[in-house]
Amino acid sequence: MHKFLRAIGFSQVKREDVKDLVLQSVKKNDSRGYTMSLDDVMLAEFSRDVGENIGITAAGTFSEDDLFHTDYYYPYLRGTGVTSTEDVSVERHAEKDSYAGICDDVRLGMSLIFYVQNKIPYINAQVAGRLPIRGTTLTLSGLSIKGKILLPAVTDPKDNDENSRIRKAERYRLMKNARNGNEEAIEELTMQDMDLYTEVTGRVLCEDIYSIVYTSIMPYGVECDQYNILGEIVKVRRIVNRISREQVYILTLQVNDLTFDVAINIMDLLGEPAPGRRFKGIVWLQGRINYPSEDDELEE
């Protein structure tokens, strides 16, 4: 049974009930997709919402006698907005016909790996020989089964929005140049990191770490698409799972200049979320790759 089912409001579901949930996702789906793989196998995905933007997807194949066989399922949160405009690469998982996406967003300084929610458009492009596709955007989302709310940290009055924007723009420029091999940019970033390390080392002796580190995202455990995040809450929604009647928080977070939604069962969240406060927890990162239309690709 998928452990992140509780994140979308199925904390009390039993193993024998999951089969029925998956079956209903196929029979009473809200969206579906089909494609032929490179091996001439008909692949399909059926998704059913159990609340606002949350639900279960059943993925599998059709046999020659037109019967659908479920290979796996997963809970999802359909994110809102655009998290990143950087190009994304996709790799198939080894054990099943699911996919991982890799996004090298320069604002993070690391590769962000996520579980791809919409594999069908990617496989269509793969079969048609249209890879790689440029001009895609990415909408991230996350599911969490344990988290807590932290109060906001006091910021320096000199650190206003305009100064912060200028510093972020300059760092973005340096990181972009460094990624292209500019040695001066690499040296400048190295010096900035050394200064930051010295400052943090001095402050941590007399300050709490969460008053110094305002937001962060780090890989968690051995699974590459799970992260330990600390993010500022921008928006809070409380929704209800129509089947279990359990309540779920949808938190819009800003994490290291990335904005995405996270779903967590109200029973698994310690504290009261509110805009301006911070969320700390482990999330399973998912993503929806927004592909341009074929007409847009031809224009490019």
ABEGO torsion letter per residue (X at the ends): XBAAAAAAGBAABBAAAAAAAAAAAAAABABBBBBBBAAGBBBBBBBBBABBGBEBBBBBBBBAAGBBBBABBBBBBBBBEBABABBBBBBBBAABBBBBBBBBBAAAGBBBBBBBABAAAAAAAAAAGAOBBBGBBBBBBBBBABBBBBBBBBBBAABBAAAAAAAAAAAAAAAAAAAAGBAAAAAAAAAAAAAAAAAAAAAAAABBAAAABABBBBBBEABAABBBBBBBBABBBBBBBAAAGBBBBBBBBBBGGBBBBBBBBAAABBEBBBBGBBBBBBBBBBBBBBBBBAAAAAAX
